[in-house]
Structure formats: structure tokens, C-alpha cells
Amino acid sequence: MNTQVREPAVAGLFYEDRPAELEREVRHYLSRAPGNLLGGTIRGLISPHAGLMYSGWTAAHAYRQLQGRSYDAVVVIGPSHREYFDGISIHPGTAFRTPLGDVPIHDGVRAEIASYHPSIELSAIGHRSEHSVEVQLPFLQEVLGKFSFVPVVMGEQRKELCYLLADALVQTGRHFNLLLVASSDLSHYHPYEDAVRLDRSILQDIESYQTAAFMEKLEDSQAEACGGGPIIAVMKAASDLGASVAHILHYCNSGDVSPRRDAVVGYVAAALVQE
């Protein structure tokens, strides 16, 4: 077995593990997303990372916007759900595998991001069983075709690390045409109405591009997002690279796609655009 290729951890759980079925699943969600495409340059996306049966339609609203676009590399940033570590981890291997094929890791982009600060390390920690980066790949494979990417996982999401990562992305984005993807769900396991109220606060900050206000709410536990750090890093970096407008493309929660409404999880798709 090639240990440099990171094998899928949640195929068959979060999404179909058979290539034809996964392709059909992803195309189904993309076909349901609105066809009106944004103008300008998309610098960043925010996309959820639950099982596709719950958040796939929301994610498709973001990835539908990439039709006809291309990038030197896609940087996908997710939180660590299963391994705690104090820092930021970039996988050191050569590729991530999904049922749709292998996605190569861009050596040049990875090296430049990692060179920015010792808190950003090349390591498999946080990646081994993590789903937040992995579930974005089938959509990217379907929409972009062949592309390379950089998988980043945040073990800690305090402000200093969010801003440090943003600065590393900006430095690298001066030399490469990057798409930045923040992988995050929103509030977790509240009753439906409470979840919508909590999530609406975050949606307002994203749409008005209030990164500092969003960070303050996360620090004070006034809002919830398991990938709040990735969202902050991507919003700040995308802004410094020219994005000035944030479009909320879709919001829902698990109560909209399943009967259970007493403990739901929120999902948002958004695009950060340079007009």
C-alpha cells in the first residue's frame, strides 16, 4: 500500500463508496442547485461537511458556482474532529483518494503555506480519520475535473492561529491562483428554532463580511461553527486577496431534510467574490 496516498476514511458512511453511485449522487445534488452563476472572481467558498444526505444539497450550491472556472490549486481547510493538537497540519503525502480517483497535493503551494510559520506543520495528525476535508473532494472532482489541492486541518482555532493561517494563505495567494474552501457546519444539536436563531447571527456576519465580529462571537460562545476557525481564515485571506462581497447561497439544517427537529445541525454555503 502506498502510504503517501491518504485513503478515504468515510466513503460508504458520509457518501457512496462505489464510483458510479457517488458520481450519480454528486450530480444529483448539483443538478438541484440553482443555475444562476455569480460574476467576478470567486476567491473562497464556505461549504458544510456532514453526510451528503444531510448537507449535500447545500454544498452543491457552493460548488455549482465553480462551473467554467479553474485554479492553480484548491486549499481545503477543515477542523479536527477526532485528534486534538495545538497548531495547523498539512498532510505530507502525495494525494487523497476518493472513489472517483486520486487528487494530487500541490507541492509548491503546500511548501509555501508551511514555510510561513512553525505552527503550520507537515503532518498526518488530524488527517487520518478526519472527514471535513475529504467530503469536499467529490464535489470538486465533479466540477473541476483534474485539479490539485492542499489539505489543511486546524487542531486549534484560536484567533492567533486563524489570522496566522490567513496571512500564510495571502502570501501564497500572491504567487498562485488559489481557491480557498472553508469546511464547516454551524450550530449543533439545538432545537430547530434555536438553531436557526443561532445560525442567523453567523449568516449576518458572513454576508456583511464582518470577520472580526464573527470571531468575537465565536470566542464568547455567542455563536457556533465547528469550522469557525477555517471560516475566519478563509474570509480574512480572501478579503486580503481582493474579495469584497460575500454571497450566502443556501442555508438549512438537518431538520429540513429529516424528521428530527429536536437536535439539528446547521449548514451554509457561501461564496467570497472579488467583483
N, C-alpha and C positions, 0 to 999 in steps of 0.2 A: 504493500500500500504506500502511496506517495504521501508522506506526512506533511509535505508543503501545500497540499490541496486540502482545504478545510471542507470536510464532508457535511452535508446538510444535517441539522440537528432536529428540525421539526417538520420535515417532509412526511406526509401521512398523518400529521397531527394538526398543524395550522393550515396546511394546504395540501392538495393532491400530490401523491408521490409518483404517479405514473405520468410520463411526459405528455401524452396526448390528452389526458384528463386535466392536467394542470394548464396546458395551453388553452383548452376549452374553457376552464374556469376563469382564467385571467381575461380572455377575450370577452367572455360573458359580461364581466363587470365593466370593462372598458366600453363595451357597446352600449351599456346603460347610462354611462356618464354623458353629460351634455356636450354637444359638438362645437359650441362656440368657443374659439380659441383666443387667448389673450394676445395682444400685441406686445412689442417690446422684447427685452431680453430677460428670460427667467433665470435669476441668479440662485434662487433657493426654493425648496419645497418643504412643506411640513406634511407628514403622512403618518397614519396610525400603524400599529404593528400587532393587532390582535389576529386571531384566526380569520382567514378570508371570509368565512361565512358570516362573521360579525362586522368586520371593518373593510372588507374588500371593495365594496361599492364606494365608500368614502375615499379610500386610497386611489381608486380609479379616477376620481375627479381631478386629483393632482397629476397623475401620470398621463392622463389624456392630453394634458397641456404640452407634453413634450413631442407630440407628433410633428415631424418635419424638422426637429432641432437636433443638434449634435454638440458634443463637448469633448475636450481632451480627456477628461476623467470626471467621474461622479464620486463625490465624497459622501458616504453614508455614515451618519453619526447616531448612535443609539445609547441608551442607558444599560448598565449591567444589572440584570435582574437576579442573577444567581451567585455571582462572585463579587465580594467586596474587595476593593483595592483603592488606594488613595492616589489617583492620578488618571491619566488618559492612555489608553492602549490602542496601538495599531497592529493589526495582525501581521506577522513576519513572513507568511507563506507566499505562494505564487498565485493562488486562485481560490475562489469559493465555488463550490459545486452545488448546483440545483438539479432537479430532474430535467431541466431544459438545457443543461450543459454547464461548462466551466466559465466563470467570469474572471479574467485575469486581473491581478492587482497591479496598478501603475507604479512602477518602481520610482520614477522620478518625482512624482507628486508625493508619494509616501515619504521619500527621503527628505524632501524639503519641509514638509509639515513636522516630521520628527526632529529635524535639526533645530527647531525654533527654541526648545526649552527642555531641560531634563525631565520635567513632569510628563512629557509626551514620549512614551517608550514603545519600542517594537517588542511585542509580547503577545502570546496566545491567551494570557489571562483575560478573563471577561468575555472571550470569544467562543470558548469551547462548546458550551451548550446554549449560548445566547441566541434569541430569536429576533431581536429588534432590528438588526441589520439584515439578517437572512431573508425575512419576509418581504423586504423591498425589492429583492433581486428579480423574482419572476416578472413583476410589472416592468422593471427596467429592461429586462431581456426582450420582452414582447414589444415594447415601444421603441427602444433604441437599437435593437438588433445587437450587433457586436459592439462592445464598449469595454473600457477598463475602469476600475474603481479603486477606492481606498476605504477599507472598513475600519471605523473608529468607534471605540466604546469608552464611555466615561464611567469610571468607578466611583468618583466623587463629582458632585455637581455644584459645589460652592462657587460663589461669584468669581473669585480669582481664577479658577480653572476655566470657567465659561469664557471669560474675557481673554485669557491666555490662548485658549484654543481658537477663539475668533481672530486674534491677531496673527496666529500661525496660518490660518486659512487665508487671511488677507494677503500676507506676504507671498504665499504660494500662488494665490489667485492673480497676482501681478504678472506671473510668468506663464500661467496655464489658464485656459478657458474652462472653468470648473462649474459643475452643478453641485450645489450643496443641499443635502437632504437630511432634515431632522426627523428622526423616527420617534414618535411619542403618542401615547394615549393621554387622555385627560383625567378627569376625576374617576375614582374607583369606589364602587360598592356602596353608593348612596342611593336612597330612593329617587325615582325618576325626576321629580320636580326639583329636589335639592341638587341633583347632579346638573340639571340644566342651568340653575341659578349660578352654581359654582363655575361651570364652564363658560357661561356668558361673559363673566368678568375677564377671562383669558382671551376669549374671542375679540372683545373690545380692544384689549391691549395689542393684540396682533394686528387687527385691522387698522388701528390708528398708529401702528409702528412705534409703540411705547415700550421699548425694550427695558428701560430702567424701571418703569412702573411694574412690568411683568416680573422682573427679577425681585423687586421688593415684596410683591405678593407671595412669591414662592418662598422667600426667606422667612416671611412672617406667617406662613401656612394659611394665608387667606385664599389661596388657590392651589389646585393640584394638577400636576402633569408628571407622569413617571419619567418622561424625557424632557423635562423643563430645561435642564442644562443644555442638551442639544438644540432645543428651540432657540434659547438665548444666544448660543454661539453662532448659529446659522443666521439669525436675524441681524446680529451685530456685524458679522462678516459680510453678509450680502449688502447691507447698507453701506459699509465702507468701500465695497466694490462697485457701488453705483445704484443699487436698488433703492427706490424711494416709496414704492407703493406695495402694500400687502393686500391680496385678494383672498377673502375667505370663500372657498369654492364649495365646501359642503360641511355640514355638522350633523351628527346624530349620536345616539348612544345605543348600547346593546338592547335597551328596552324597545327600540324601534324595529328591531329585527328578530326579537324573541319574545315570548310571552312574559318573561320575568321582568318586573319593574321595581322590585323592592331593593335591588342591589345591582346597579348598572355601571357600565364603563363608557366614558365619553370618547368620541373620535372626531378629529378635524382634519380637513385637507385645506392647505393654503399655498399660495404662490407669492414669492417675493420678486418684484419685477422692476427692472430698470427701463423706464419709458423714454 
